[in-house]
Amino acid sequence: MTTTKIGVAVIAVVCAAAIANAQQPLTLADATARALERNTDIRIERELVTAAEAREAGAFGSYDFRLKIDATGRHHRDPITTLFSGAPPGEVSPSNNDFTSSVSVGRLFKSGATATGTASVARDTTNSFFTLFVPAYITSLGVQVRQPLYRNRETDTARTQLRITALDRQKSNAVLQQQVFDVVAAVEKAYWGLVAARREVEVRNNSITLAERQRTDTQTRIDARTAA
């Protein structure tokens, strides 16, 4: 055997050993899990489903309680329209300082009704002689409830948006499930196709081995002059 043939034989043995080490048993479940994990379209659809669920959760935010707080301060001098201005000595008109704060809590219900509660406190000070109470406090409380009877009773902007986001989420889930089913079907088809191909190779190898044995037996008989 020449040096070239020896080198080729060594390389072939090394390659065969490497392939044997690289081959690992792979079940159908493992193949399906790997295909689903590495499929880019399925990853994208999963992100779309997550986004659709977030939009639906955001649509439910229309029915959360809403808190509103306002505070204003104002310093002003009103123009004089009468002879009795009430201004202190040395000044043309009295000065006024007003401070107002308010808080309100409201909520929209799924029936279309809205309920709002408000409370406000105002503090007024002035240097006018005609004012009896300095500072003066003005408070107020209020509750308002609205229920549409005809207009927007069946639907409104919040309910429409909630239905749209729910349909969008269902659509994204359906698309994701369809892609998962397609990938699983393709993996199963390829897996069993590979199993069938390997079994066919084994059958053909067995046929070749049997043919080699028959050829050897026939050659032996020919050499023993017991067969033509």
C-alpha positions as CSV (number, residue, x, y, z in Angstrom):
1,M,0.0,0.0,0.0
2,T,1.5,3.4,-1.0
3,T,1.8,6.4,1.3
4,T,-1.0,8.2,-0.5
5,K,-3.4,5.3,0.1
6,I,-2.4,5.1,3.8
7,G,-3.1,8.9,4.2
8,V,-6.5,8.6,2.5
9,A,-7.4,5.6,4.7
10,V,-6.4,7.5,7.9
11,I,-8.4,10.6,6.9
12,A,-11.4,8.4,6.1
13,V,-11.2,6.7,9.6
14,V,-10.9,10.1,11.3
15,C,-13.9,11.5,9.5
16,A,-15.9,8.4,10.2
17,A,-15.0,8.7,13.9
18,A,-15.9,12.4,13.9
19,I,-19.3,11.7,12.3
20,A,-20.0,8.9,14.8
21,N,-19.3,11.2,17.7
22,A,-21.4,14.0,16.2
23,Q,-24.4,11.8,15.7
24,Q,-26.7,11.9,18.7
25,P,-30.1,10.2,19.2
26,L,-32.9,12.6,18.5
27,T,-36.5,11.9,19.4
28,L,-39.5,13.5,17.6
29,A,-40.3,15.6,20.7
30,D,-36.7,17.0,20.8
31,A,-36.8,17.7,17.0
32,T,-40.1,19.5,17.4
33,A,-38.9,21.6,20.4
34,R,-35.8,22.7,18.5
35,A,-37.7,23.6,15.4
36,L,-40.2,25.7,17.4
37,E,-37.5,27.4,19.4
38,R,-35.4,28.3,16.3
39,N,-38.3,29.4,14.1
40,T,-38.1,33.1,13.5
41,D,-41.7,33.5,12.4
42,I,-43.0,31.9,15.5
43,R,-40.9,34.2,17.6
44,I,-42.3,37.2,15.8
45,E,-45.9,36.0,16.2
46,R,-45.3,35.4,20.0
47,E,-44.2,39.0,20.3
48,L,-47.3,40.1,18.3
49,V,-49.5,38.1,20.7
50,T,-47.8,39.8,23.7
51,A,-48.3,43.2,22.1
52,A,-52.0,42.4,21.4
53,E,-52.5,41.4,25.1
54,A,-50.8,44.6,26.2
55,R,-53.2,46.6,24.0
56,E,-56.2,44.8,25.4
57,A,-55.0,45.5,29.0
58,G,-54.5,49.1,28.0
59,A,-58.1,49.2,26.7
60,F,-59.3,48.1,30.1
61,G,-57.6,51.2,31.5
62,S,-60.5,53.3,30.3
63,Y,-62.5,51.8,33.3
64,D,-59.9,52.7,35.9
65,F,-60.5,55.4,38.5
66,R,-59.1,58.8,37.4
67,L,-57.8,61.3,39.9
68,K,-57.4,64.9,39.1
69,I,-55.9,67.6,41.3
70,D,-55.8,71.3,40.5
71,A,-54.3,74.2,42.4
72,T,-54.2,77.9,41.3
73,G,-53.0,81.1,42.9
74,R,-53.8,84.6,41.8
75,H,-52.9,88.1,42.9
76,H,-54.9,90.9,41.3
77,R,-56.1,94.5,41.7
78,D,-59.6,95.2,40.2
79,P,-60.3,98.5,38.5
80,I,-62.3,101.1,40.5
81,T,-65.8,101.6,39.2
82,T,-67.3,103.4,42.3
83,L,-66.4,106.1,44.8
84,F,-66.3,103.6,47.6
85,S,-63.2,101.5,46.7
86,G,-62.4,100.3,50.2
87,A,-58.7,100.7,49.6
88,P,-56.3,101.4,52.5
89,P,-54.8,104.8,52.8
90,G,-52.3,105.7,50.1
91,E,-53.6,103.1,47.6
92,V,-56.0,103.6,44.7
93,S,-57.6,100.1,44.8
94,P,-57.5,97.1,47.2
95,S,-55.3,94.1,46.4
96,N,-56.7,90.5,46.4
97,N,-55.0,87.2,46.8
98,D,-56.9,84.1,45.8
99,F,-55.9,80.5,46.2
100,T,-58.1,77.6,44.9
101,S,-57.5,73.9,45.1
102,S,-59.8,71.1,43.8
103,V,-59.7,67.3,43.6
104,S,-62.0,65.0,41.6
105,V,-62.3,61.3,41.2
106,G,-64.2,59.8,38.2
107,R,-64.8,56.5,36.7
108,L,-66.4,55.1,33.5
109,F,-68.4,51.9,33.9
110,K,-69.0,49.2,31.2
111,S,-72.7,50.2,31.0
112,G,-71.6,53.6,29.7
113,A,-72.3,55.4,33.0
114,T,-69.9,57.9,34.5
115,A,-69.6,58.9,38.1
116,T,-67.6,61.8,39.3
117,G,-67.0,63.2,42.8
118,T,-65.4,66.6,43.3
119,A,-64.3,68.7,46.3
120,S,-62.8,72.2,46.3
121,V,-61.4,74.7,48.8
122,A,-60.7,78.4,48.1
123,R,-59.0,80.9,50.3
124,D,-59.5,84.6,49.5
125,T,-57.6,87.5,51.2
126,T,-57.9,91.3,50.6
127,N,-57.0,94.5,52.2
128,S,-60.4,96.1,51.5
129,F,-62.2,97.8,54.4
130,F,-65.5,96.4,53.1
131,T,-64.6,92.8,53.5
132,L,-65.9,91.3,56.8
133,F,-64.0,88.0,56.9
134,V,-60.3,87.9,56.0
135,P,-59.2,85.4,55.0
136,A,-62.4,83.9,53.6
137,Y,-62.7,80.1,52.9
138,I,-65.1,78.7,50.4
139,T,-65.6,74.9,50.2
140,S,-67.8,72.8,48.0
141,L,-68.6,69.1,47.4
142,G,-70.3,67.5,44.4
143,V,-71.3,64.2,43.0
144,Q,-72.3,63.7,39.4
145,V,-73.7,60.5,37.8
146,R,-74.5,60.1,34.1
147,Q,-76.2,57.2,32.4
148,P,-77.0,57.4,28.7
149,L,-80.5,56.2,27.9
150,Y,-80.4,56.3,24.1
151,R,-77.2,57.7,22.8
152,N,-74.1,55.5,23.3
153,R,-76.1,53.1,25.4
154,E,-75.1,50.0,23.4
155,T,-71.5,51.0,22.7
156,D,-69.0,53.8,23.2
157,T,-65.4,54.6,22.4
158,A,-64.0,52.5,25.3
159,R,-66.2,49.5,24.6
160,T,-65.5,49.6,20.9
161,Q,-61.7,49.8,21.6
162,L,-62.0,46.9,24.0
163,R,-63.7,44.7,21.5
164,I,-61.2,45.6,18.8
165,T,-58.2,44.7,21.0
166,A,-59.9,41.5,22.0
167,L,-60.4,40.5,18.4
168,D,-56.8,41.5,17.6
169,R,-55.6,39.2,20.4
170,Q,-57.7,36.3,19.2
171,K,-56.4,36.8,15.7
172,S,-52.8,36.9,16.8
173,N,-53.3,33.7,18.9
174,A,-54.9,32.0,15.9
175,V,-52.1,32.9,13.6
176,L,-49.5,31.7,16.2
177,Q,-51.3,28.4,16.6
178,Q,-51.5,27.9,12.8
179,Q,-47.8,28.5,12.4
180,V,-47.0,26.1,15.3
181,F,-49.2,23.4,13.7
182,D,-47.5,23.9,10.4
183,V,-44.0,23.7,11.9
184,V,-45.0,20.6,13.9
185,A,-46.5,18.9,10.8
186,A,-43.4,19.7,8.8
187,V,-41.1,18.4,11.5
188,E,-43.1,15.2,11.8
189,K,-43.1,14.7,8.0
190,A,-39.3,15.2,7.8
191,Y,-38.6,13.1,10.9
192,W,-40.5,10.1,9.7
193,G,-39.2,10.6,6.1
194,L,-35.7,10.4,7.6
195,V,-36.6,7.3,9.6
196,A,-38.0,5.6,6.4
197,A,-34.9,6.6,4.5
198,R,-32.6,5.1,7.1
199,R,-34.6,1.9,7.2
200,E,-34.4,1.7,3.4
201,V,-30.7,2.1,3.6
202,E,-30.5,-0.7,6.2
203,V,-32.6,-2.9,4.0
204,R,-30.4,-2.2,1.0
205,N,-27.3,-2.8,3.0
206,N,-28.7,-6.1,4.2
207,S,-29.6,-7.0,0.5
208,I,-26.0,-6.1,-0.5
209,T,-24.6,-8.3,2.3
210,L,-26.9,-11.2,1.3
211,A,-25.9,-10.8,-2.4
212,E,-22.2,-10.8,-1.4
213,R,-22.8,-14.1,0.5
214,Q,-24.6,-15.6,-2.4
215,R,-21.8,-14.6,-4.7
216,T,-19.2,-16.1,-2.4
217,D,-21.2,-19.3,-2.1
218,T,-21.6,-19.5,-5.9
219,Q,-17.9,-18.8,-6.5
220,T,-17.1,-21.6,-4.0
221,R,-19.3,-24.0,-5.8
222,I,-17.8,-23.0,-9.1
223,D,-14.3,-23.5,-7.8
224,A,-15.4,-27.0,-6.4
225,R,-16.9,-27.8,-9.8
226,T,-20.2,-28.5,-8.3
227,A,-22.0,-25.7,-10.2
228,A,-21.7,-24.2,-13.6
